Structures are given as C-alpha cells and as structure tokens.
Amino acid sequence: MFPERYRLKLKVQRQSGLFRQPPVIERREGKYLYCSDRRLLNFASNDYLGLAASKQLRRRVAANFSRYGSSSSSSRLVSGNFRLLNEAEEAFADFFGYEAALFYPSGYQANIGVLSALFEAGDRVVFDKHIHASSVKGLALSKCAPLGFNHSDFGHLEKRLRQCPSQAGLVTESLFSMDGDCLDVTRLAALKKKYGVFVVVDEAHAFGVLGSRGRGLAAGVADVAVGTFGKAMGFFGAFVLMPRELKTYLLNFSSPQIYTTTLPEAHGASALDVLELADAADAPRRRLADMSVWLRRTLVGEGFDVLGDAHILAVRVGDEQTAVQMARRLYAQGIFLLPARYPTVPLGKAILRVSMTALFRQEDLDRFVRALKEAHASAI
C-alpha cells in the first residue's frame, strides 16, 4: 500500500514538472558553487552580505567551537541554559530594539514554536496568504481560527479585521521570500493603532540587510519579530525578538524550547561575532541595494516580468515545465538558479527566484542577463 502510494505520487510529480532532484554540490567558494567539474555563479543563495563566505567569520566560529565544544547535549530547560546564550540574546534584543530575544535551532522551528504557543483555540488570527510554510504550520498547530487576506492587500486585511469580534493576531513578513516585495509598514501601523492587533512579523530576509544598519523594517510595529542566522547573518539557527514576559512564556510553553537539544555555547559566542560583522556591513548593504536595483531595471527593460523591491527578484514564468527548462539552460551556461514551483508558489505561477549577494560584481550581472535572455529564447 505505502510503496504504491509514494511511487504514484512521484510519477505524477514528474509528469507535472514538479519533481525535485537537487544537484549534489561538491563545495562552495564565495559566489561560486562547484558541481562535479562545473563552476557555477550562485544566484540561489541567501548569503546576501557574503558573511557565510567570510574568512574572518569562519576563523572566529572555528575558534569558538574549538573552545566551547560542538554540542549543548541538553535542552534549554535541563542543562542547556548557558550564560553565553543569554548574553547573546540580550545583545540581539538591544541591537534590534526589543526587550528580549530567544534563540531557536532553525527559522522553521522558530515560526512553529512561537505561533503554536502564542495562539490557541478560539483566537482570531489574520495572515497574509504568502507567508512562509513554517508560519502556516505554526498557525495550524495552534488550533486558532485563521483568516487569510490577499497578499499585501490592505483593504482586504481591514475587512478581515472588522470580522474579528475582539483583539486579533496578525502574521506577515517584512520582505516576502518568493515575491521579493516589502511590507507597507506605515499602513500596517495605522491598522494596528485602529484595531489593536497583535503583530508577528517574519523578518528573516530583511534582518541584516534592510533598515538602518540592517535592523529590518518592522521595528515599532511588530510585537514579535522572527529572524534567522542562515541568510544575511551567514550562520545557522534563528532568533525571535519580543516583550520580556513573552520570552518567559515561550520557555515554558514552546515545544522546540522544551523538547529539542538547544544550541551550544559556541553558537552564543559566534552569534556575538556575527552581530559585530553585520553591524559593520554598511558598504556591502549599499552595494547589494545598488546591484539589485540595476538588475531589476535591466531585466524589465529586456521584456521580463519581474517582481521585487530589494535583493530578491522573482522572474515570472508561469508554466512549470518552461521554468525547469530555463533553469537547466542557465545551468548549462554556468548559472545556478532553481525554479520555484508549486507548492512553494501557486500552481501555474512558477518563477525563477533570483537571490542577490554583495559578492557579485557588474560583470556577473551582465553575464546573468545574457544567459537569461538565451534561456528564455530556447524555452519558448
């Protein structure tokens, strides 16, 4: 029964252009990936500032793990509540302008752990329909009564808020991971003031890059903000920013805090190093912004349908098979870029997700534009 089921589903997946078979990466060097004997410019990485490729950060992280060891060997609530983790969390809360912070092993666990504990049965929670899958899962686990609103449609959002008989929760993102567009924080602030909504914002793709010194977009509007180390911060794990009392609550009621081996001491020490380097990265932030604007304008000028307000660009393709063919052609030309397809995006609305990094130079962008034009011409 079970083998027959998954064989059939895989067959359908292949026929519909949704089958996924990621290539094996031999190694990464800066802006390049190596697959077998091919060197590929990597337009699929979330290493926005290039910190993951930083030799300075590598040396610091290596020294921290050499000094403190590789594992906490315990959950946070047993014997894993290390002073270094608490010090790093305090530093992150202070830098981003919140009362408290709490680290999680991954962004996926952070969204699940926060939303499933924060909301409960009977709560009304409105959410942007383009939030991350981990946020959707967290809301489902909370047993709340969710109300989706059309992506970035504030008229529809207000209609939903009027349907809520009492204070509601709201879940959204500041920079959407697939569309690449930014949250209208001013309009959200007005609705928050009018309806008293409790706001949770996933800033995973904004922290480190957008806002003053990379502090994100939603400070002053978000009651809770979720960030990740695995993108602009060049590390691993995640952090949640929140009121101090909520941190105590999550330590008592968030499953990933209670039942998961916590991050090691070395992570806390390395998080402090990451924060120092990210704070000083104004030049890479400016370079990234300038290159992203140039690439979008150039692609639009070449006739492509492109979304994106910052360092994530979505080249609209539509048909899944066409998107796959274009990605394969790009690969043949030394460009690594994978198509985003259902269920990551709606069915029939496949995109090529272009992820920028400050490691790129103008010649890399010129090469990408030429390759994308050729890939498009060969696929139609």
C-alpha positions in Angstrom: 0.0 0.0 0.0 2.5 2.6 1.1 5.2 1.9 -1.6 2.5 2.0 -4.3 1.3 5.4 -2.9 4.6 7.1 -3.0 5.5 5.6 -6.4 2.3 7.0 -7.9 2.8 10.4 -6.3 6.4 10.6 -7.6 5.2 9.7 -11.1 2.6 12.5 -11.1 5.2 14.9 -9.7 7.5 14.1 -12.7 4.7 14.4 -15.3 3.6 17.8 -13.9 7.0 19.4 -13.9 7.1 19.5 -10.1 9.7 16.8 -9.4 12.7 17.9 -7.4 16.1 16.3 -7.6 18.7 18.8 -6.2 22.2 18.5 -7.7 25.0 17.4 -5.5 27.2 20.4 -4.5 30.8 19.5 -4.2 31.8 22.7 -2.5 31.1 26.4 -2.3 33.7 29.2 -2.7 32.3 32.7 -2.3 29.8 33.4 -5.1 30.6 30.1 -6.8 29.3 26.6 -6.4 31.1 23.5 -7.8 29.0 20.6 -9.1 31.2 17.8 -10.5 33.7 19.7 -12.7 31.5 22.7 -13.3 31.9 26.1 -11.6 28.6 28.0 -11.3 27.7 31.5 -10.4 25.3 31.1 -7.5 22.1 33.1 -7.9 20.2 30.8 -5.5 21.9 31.6 -2.2 20.6 33.7 0.7 24.1 34.8 1.7 23.1 38.4 1.0 26.0 40.1 2.6 28.6 37.4 1.8 29.2 36.7 5.5 28.9 33.0 5.0 31.9 33.2 2.7 33.8 35.5 5.1 37.2 34.1 6.2 37.1 36.3 9.3 33.8 34.8 10.4 35.0 31.3 9.7 38.1 31.8 11.9 36.0 33.2 14.7 33.4 30.4 14.5 36.1 27.7 14.4 37.8 29.2 17.4 34.5 29.3 19.3 33.6 25.7 18.6 37.2 24.6 19.5 36.9 26.4 22.8 33.4 25.5 23.9 32.7 22.2 22.1 30.3 21.1 19.5 27.0 20.4 21.4 25.0 21.5 24.3 23.9 17.9 24.9 20.7 19.1 26.6 17.5 21.0 26.1 17.4 24.6 27.2 15.3 23.8 30.2 17.5 21.0 31.6 21.2 21.8 31.5 21.5 23.9 28.3 20.7 27.4 29.6 24.3 28.7 29.1 25.3 32.2 30.1 26.8 32.8 26.7 23.4 32.1 25.0 21.7 34.6 27.4 24.3 37.2 26.8 24.0 36.9 23.0 20.2 37.1 23.2 20.4 40.3 25.3 22.8 41.7 22.7 20.4 40.9 19.8 17.4 42.3 21.7 19.3 45.6 22.4 20.6 45.9 18.8 17.2 45.4 17.2 15.3 47.5 19.7 13.2 44.8 21.6 13.0 43.9 25.2 14.1 40.3 24.8 15.3 37.7 22.3 15.2 33.9 22.3 17.3 31.6 20.0 15.9 28.6 18.2 17.8 25.9 16.2 16.2 27.0 12.9 13.8 29.5 11.4 11.3 26.8 10.7 11.3 25.8 14.4 11.1 29.4 15.5 7.9 30.1 13.5 6.3 26.8 14.6 7.4 27.2 18.2 6.2 30.8 18.5 2.9 30.7 16.7 1.8 27.3 18.1 2.4 28.6 21.7 1.3 32.2 21.3 -2.1 31.5 19.8 -4.7 28.9 20.9 -8.2 27.6 20.1 -10.7 30.5 19.6 -8.2 33.1 18.8 -8.7 35.0 15.5 -5.5 35.4 13.6 -5.3 37.1 10.2 -2.4 36.3 7.9 -1.0 37.3 4.6 -1.6 34.4 2.2 2.0 34.4 1.1 3.6 33.8 4.5 6.2 31.0 4.8 5.1 27.4 5.1 6.5 27.2 8.7 4.2 30.0 9.7 1.2 28.3 8.2 2.2 25.1 10.1 2.5 27.0 13.3 -0.9 28.5 13.0 -2.4 25.1 12.2 -0.7 23.6 15.3 -2.1 26.4 17.5 -5.7 25.4 16.7 -6.6 29.1 16.2 -9.2 30.4 13.8 -7.1 31.7 10.9 -8.3 34.3 8.4 -6.2 34.7 5.3 -6.1 38.0 3.4 -4.9 38.5 -0.2 -1.2 39.2 -0.4 -0.3 42.8 0.6 -4.0 43.8 0.1 -4.6 46.2 3.0 -8.2 46.7 2.0 -8.8 43.0 2.3 -6.8 43.0 5.6 -9.0 45.6 7.1 -12.1 43.7 6.0 -10.8 40.7 7.8 -10.0 42.7 11.0 -13.6 44.0 11.0 -14.7 40.4 11.1 -12.8 39.8 14.4 -15.0 40.4 17.4 -12.1 41.1 19.7 -8.3 41.7 19.5 -6.8 39.6 16.8 -3.4 38.4 15.9 -1.7 39.2 12.6 1.1 37.3 10.9 3.0 38.6 7.9 6.5 39.1 6.6 8.6 42.3 6.0 10.4 41.0 2.9 8.5 38.2 1.2 10.8 35.3 0.3 9.2 34.5 -3.1 7.6 37.7 -4.3 10.5 39.8 -3.1 8.2 42.7 -2.2 8.4 44.7 1.1 5.7 45.2 3.7 4.0 48.6 3.8 4.9 49.2 7.4 3.2 52.6 7.5 -0.2 51.2 6.5 0.2 48.3 8.9 1.0 50.7 11.7 -2.2 52.6 11.1 -4.3 49.4 11.2 -2.5 48.2 14.3 -3.4 51.5 16.0 -7.0 51.4 14.8 -7.8 47.7 15.7 -5.3 46.9 18.5 -4.0 43.9 16.6 -1.1 41.9 18.0 1.5 41.8 15.2 4.0 39.0 14.4 6.4 39.8 11.5 8.9 37.3 9.9 11.9 39.5 9.1 14.1 36.5 8.0 15.0 38.0 4.7 15.3 41.6 5.9 17.4 41.4 9.0 21.0 42.2 8.3 20.2 44.0 5.0 17.2 46.4 5.2 16.7 49.3 7.5 19.2 51.3 9.4 22.3 49.1 10.0 20.3 46.1 8.9 17.8 46.3 11.7 14.9 45.4 9.4 11.6 47.2 8.6 9.1 46.4 11.2 10.5 47.8 14.5 7.9 49.8 16.3 5.1 47.9 14.6 5.9 44.3 15.3 5.2 43.0 18.8 7.2 39.9 17.8 9.8 39.6 15.0 11.4 36.4 13.8 14.9 36.5 12.3 17.3 33.8 11.1 21.1 33.5 11.1 21.0 31.4 8.0 20.6 34.2 5.5 22.3 37.6 5.7 23.9 36.6 9.0 25.9 33.8 7.4 25.5 31.3 10.3 22.8 28.9 11.4 19.9 29.0 13.8 17.2 31.6 14.4 16.2 34.3 16.9 12.9 35.8 18.0 12.6 39.3 19.3 9.7 40.0 21.7 8.5 41.5 25.0 10.4 40.2 28.1 7.4 38.4 29.6 6.7 36.6 26.3 10.2 35.1 26.4 9.5 33.6 29.8 6.2 32.3 28.4 7.9 30.6 25.4 10.5 29.0 27.6 7.6 27.3 29.4 5.2 26.6 26.5 7.1 26.5 23.2 7.7 22.9 22.2 11.1 23.4 20.4 12.4 25.0 23.5 11.2 22.2 25.8 11.9 19.1 23.7 14.8 20.0 21.5 18.6 20.0 22.2 19.4 23.6 22.4 22.1 25.5 20.6 25.6 25.1 22.1 27.7 27.7 23.9 29.8 28.2 20.8 26.7 29.3 19.0 26.2 32.1 21.5 29.8 33.3 21.2 29.6 33.1 17.4 26.3 35.0 17.3 28.0 37.9 19.0 30.7 37.8 16.3 28.0 37.7 13.6 26.3 40.7 15.1 29.5 42.7 15.1 30.3 41.9 11.5 26.7 42.5 10.3 26.6 45.9 12.1 29.7 47.0 10.3 28.5 45.9 6.8 27.1 49.2 5.5 29.3 49.0 2.4 28.1 45.6 1.3 24.5 46.6 2.1 24.8 49.6 -0.3 26.4 47.6 -3.0 23.7 44.9 -2.7 21.0 47.5 -3.0 22.5 49.2 -6.0 23.1 45.9 -7.9 19.6 44.7 -7.1 18.0 47.9 -8.5 20.2 47.7 -11.6 19.4 44.1 -12.3 15.6 44.6 -11.9 15.6 47.6 -14.2 17.7 45.9 -16.8 15.5 42.7 -16.8 12.3 44.8 -17.1 13.9 46.7 -19.9 14.7 43.4 -21.7 11.0 42.5 -21.5 10.9 40.2 -18.5 8.1 40.3 -15.9 10.0 40.9 -12.7 8.8 41.4 -9.1 10.9 42.5 -6.2 11.6 45.6 -4.1 15.1 44.6 -2.8 17.6 41.8 -3.1 15.1 39.1 -4.0 13.8 39.2 -7.6 11.1 37.0 -9.0 11.1 36.5 -12.7 7.6 35.3 -13.6 7.5 32.3 -16.0 4.1 30.7 -15.2 4.4 27.2 -16.7 6.3 24.8 -14.5 8.0 22.9 -17.4 9.1 26.1 -19.0 10.7 27.2 -15.7 12.5 23.9 -15.4 13.8 24.2 -19.0 15.1 27.7 -18.4 16.9 26.7 -15.2 18.5 23.8 -17.0 19.7 26.1 -19.8 21.1 28.6 -17.2 22.9 25.7 -15.6 24.5 24.8 -18.9 25.8 28.3 -19.1 27.3 28.3 -15.7 24.5 29.9 -13.7 23.0 28.2 -10.7 19.3 29.2 -10.3 16.4 26.8 -9.5 12.8 27.4 -10.4 10.3 28.0 -7.6 7.2 25.8 -8.3 4.1 24.6 -6.5 3.6 24.3 -3.6 6.2 27.0 -2.9 4.2 29.2 -5.2 0.7 28.8 -6.6 0.2 26.2 -9.3 0.8 27.6 -12.8 2.7 30.6 -11.4 6.3 29.3 -11.4 9.1 31.8 -11.1 12.8 31.9 -11.3 13.8 33.3 -7.9 16.9 35.4 -8.2 18.8 35.8 -5.0 21.4 38.5 -4.9 24.6 38.8 -2.9 27.1 41.6 -2.2 29.8 39.3 -3.6 28.6 39.9 -7.1 30.3 42.3 -9.4 28.9 44.1 -12.6 30.4 41.5 -14.9 28.4 38.8 -13.1 25.2 40.7 -13.6 25.9 41.3 -17.3 26.6 37.6 -17.7 23.4 36.7 -15.9 21.3 38.9 -18.2 22.8 37.4 -21.3 22.3 33.9 -20.1 18.7 34.5 -19.0 17.8 36.0 -22.4 19.3 32.9 -24.1 17.5 30.5 -21.8 14.2 32.3 -22.4 14.6 32.2 -26.1 15.4 28.5 -26.1 12.5 27.6 -23.9 9.7 29.3 -26.0 
